[in-house]
């Protein structure tokens, strides 16, 4: 464990449970945009506008996004 196989790049999942774009989402987008182009980034969230705000900061070749439906208890 902890070893990376040759040819497999770094993968990172960014998750947000924010319901609107605010300071925390903007900070996450800034972080995402500053990542090395070799990092495979997936953005996961519940609100499409919030996920898109983070994804829009990524290089267009690294855009993976998933919106999950919120389930109330």
C-alpha positions as CSV (number, residue, x, y, z in Angstrom):
1,X,0.0,0.0,0.0
2,X,1.2,3.5,-0.7
3,X,3.1,2.5,-3.8
4,X,2.2,3.9,-7.1
5,X,2.3,1.7,-10.1
6,X,4.4,2.9,-13.0
7,X,2.2,4.7,-15.6
8,X,-0.7,5.4,-13.1
9,X,-0.9,9.1,-12.3
10,X,-2.2,10.7,-9.2
11,X,-6.0,10.8,-8.9
12,X,-7.8,13.3,-6.6
13,X,-11.5,13.5,-5.6
14,X,-12.7,16.9,-4.6
15,X,-16.0,16.8,-2.7
16,X,-18.3,19.6,-1.7
17,X,-21.6,19.6,0.1
18,X,-22.2,23.3,-0.4
19,X,-25.6,24.3,-1.7
20,X,-24.4,27.6,-3.2
21,X,-21.2,29.2,-4.5
22,X,-19.5,31.1,-1.7
23,X,-16.0,31.6,-0.2
24,X,-15.3,27.9,0.4
25,X,-16.3,26.8,-3.1
26,X,-14.2,29.6,-4.6
27,X,-11.2,28.5,-2.4
28,X,-11.7,24.9,-3.6
29,X,-11.9,26.1,-7.2
30,X,-8.6,28.1,-6.7
31,X,-6.9,25.0,-5.3
32,X,-8.2,22.8,-8.1
33,X,-7.0,25.3,-10.7
34,X,-3.5,25.3,-9.2
35,X,-3.0,21.6,-9.4
36,X,-0.5,20.1,-11.8
37,X,-2.0,19.2,-15.1
38,X,-1.0,15.6,-14.6
39,X,-3.4,15.1,-11.7
40,X,-6.6,13.4,-12.6
41,X,-9.3,15.4,-10.8
42,X,-12.9,14.4,-10.2
43,X,-15.3,16.8,-8.6
44,X,-18.3,15.4,-6.6
45,X,-21.1,17.4,-5.2
46,X,-24.9,17.7,-4.8
47,X,-25.6,21.0,-6.5
48,X,-24.8,21.3,-10.3
49,X,-23.9,25.0,-10.1
50,X,-21.5,24.4,-7.3
51,X,-19.8,21.5,-9.0
52,X,-19.5,23.5,-12.2
53,X,-17.9,26.4,-10.3
54,X,-15.1,24.1,-9.2
55,X,-14.8,22.2,-12.5
56,X,-14.6,25.5,-14.5
57,X,-11.2,26.2,-12.8
58,X,-9.7,22.9,-14.1
59,X,-7.9,22.5,-17.4
60,X,-10.5,21.5,-19.9
61,X,-8.8,18.1,-20.5
62,X,-9.0,17.2,-16.9
63,X,-12.7,17.7,-16.3
64,X,-14.6,14.9,-14.5
65,X,-17.7,15.8,-12.6
66,X,-20.5,14.0,-10.8
67,X,-23.6,15.5,-9.2
68,X,-25.3,13.2,-6.7
69,X,-28.9,13.7,-5.7
70,X,-29.4,14.9,-2.1
71,X,-31.4,12.5,0.0
72,X,-33.1,13.9,3.1
73,X,-33.3,11.6,6.1
